[in-house]
Amino acid sequence: MGIYVNPTIQAFEEAVNSDIYVDKTEMILDINQVVGTKQKYISVSRPRRFGKTMAADMLCAYYGRNNKARGVFKERKLAKISPNNWDDQLGKYDVIRVIMTDFIKKDVSVEKSLSTMKHRILDELSEIYPKIPADDSDLFYNLERAYLVTKRQFVVVIDEWDAIFRILKDDNKGQLYYLDFLRDLFKDRNYIALAYMTGILPIKKYGEHSALNMFDEYSMISPMQLAKYTGFTLEEVKELCDEYNMDLDSIIEWYDGYKVAESIPLDKRELYRSGDYDEHIIHVFSPLSVVKAMRTGVTDNYWNNTESYEALAEYIRRNYDGLKEDIALLMDDARMKVNFSKYQNDMTSFQNKDDILTLLIHLGYLSYDAESEEVFIPNKEVLDVFRDSTSDEEWKGTFEAYDKSVKLVEATWNCDEEGIANALEQAHDKADNKTYYDEEALSYAVRYAYYAAQKYYSVLKELDSGKGYADLVFIPSPKYSQKPLIIIELKNGKSPEEALQQIIDRNYVAEFEHYKGNIIAIGVNYDGDLKNTQENYKRHSCKIRKF
């Protein structure tokens, strides 16, 4: 037994012997299906404290040459589910286990760190196979040589594989060197039976392509077959609540909310195409938080204690494309669309707010709904982290503006013409640009003033009504279908009555038959040429009609 080659199973034994142990050994049956195939490369990314290391310990204990492992696994779930073949690959391989945070350090070059790691593995290989000639300079050659002599392949497990991208964020040269090392270690190597990597981040991308394209990636966005092993499932949490006499509703409020979509079996794909998606959505809980709550009897914010709130604040204060306003929305139980296709899977290459939001999914601060392609704050525990991270003075203006936007939405529902005009006036007075040069500029300002409406609506600009284009249409989301549909027509230097009459004359409401009886039409005018000499002077004015 070594530290890196065929390590002991002590870590997994400690997990099994803990007072709270949730059996995830069924995962081994899924991994067994890809061992020794073209799909033998697996990369699993999850947030901190979501059980990545325990899963890695479990795989090392199962696949490694250790005669104690049978006794540990024969009482576990995988043996009960598959009694005839659960041990088909038990103890069949030499395992190499590496935790990259043991080597990647801020003050040490990547080349030197990897050299240290390679020599330690080579030393242990020489001890295990003293009769096999060794080349102290070439790890890959030695692994291939050992396989040819013993006919025994290797299972390589790398925990915290992405440490370099978190610790040495700006060392692009070192990152490339590291990725080349991993590619040389794994790609097209006969000695590999299984390569299993865990981390917080998915594999680094360059452009649209993965730097290690032989790996299948299982992430918080797409966990596929490994979805139910991402954390504790609702069924597992229910069992713990029964055993520890805890209130399930409270545990759900604090720790539920991570929704992951599993792969759909062949025999159920027709059902999925017909719209029954929920069956394949799994609710996942943070294992650390649930275990702490069960052991203490108190629901509290445990996950945040493992990571300073500054880790979140660092990213959300980067106000890409109005990110701060989006954070205010999310903290008010809203959801929003996100496009993660351009994200480069690192902590520095941010081009827009979608990149930041995608990173927050992988870090566990946001959950992702694959059906609606929306992100949201998953639970009370994570909401507490956002509150801590936005408590600085720099966020005061953002939340004040959001509160005013909420009041504007409420004034609209109440058909309060004066309230709407006043709210638009206040938003205009806060703007950098104190005038609008055309209706396009006015449209942008009105959309910004109404940004709180995104919690309830999809906001469409210049929607074709058949007889023209409505300037702004707010269509209720399915969750808030009882809210009125809102049509806004804008004029610059004319009158709100003229704007409202255009909605009526062009019969914009006819396109929204489904909302008949629950439509609010608003004509808004801005007149920047009036002199501020009249007591009732208003640059913004509006007229409303309900349909």
Secondary structure, 3 states (H helix, E strand, C coil): CCCCECCCCHHHHHHHCCCCCCCCCHHHHHHHCCCCCCCCEEEEECCCCCCHHHHHHHHHHHHECCCCHHHHHCCCHHHHHCCCCCCCCCCCEEEEEEEHHHCCCCCCCHHHHHHHHHHHHHHHHHHHCCCCCCCCCCHHHHHHHHHHHHCCCEEEEEECCCHHHHHCCCCHHHHHHHHHHHHHHHCCCCCEEEEEEEECCCCCEECCEECCCCCEEECCCCCHHHHHHCCEEHHHHHHHHHHHCCCHHHHHHHHCCEEEECCCCHHHHHHHHCCCCHHHEEEEECHHHHHHHHHHCCCCCCHHHHCCCHHHHHHHCCCHHHHHHHHHHHHCCCCEECCCCCCCCCCCCCCCHHHHHHHHHHHCCCEEECCCCEEECCCHHHHHHHHHHCCCHHHHHHHHHHHHHHHHHHHHHCCCHHHHHHHHHHHHHHCCCCCCCCHHHHHHHHHHHCHHHHHCEEEEEEEECCCCEEEEEEEECHHHCCCCEEEEEEEECCCHHHHHHHHHHCCHHHHHHHHCCCEEEEEEEECCCCCCCCCCCCCEEEEEEEC
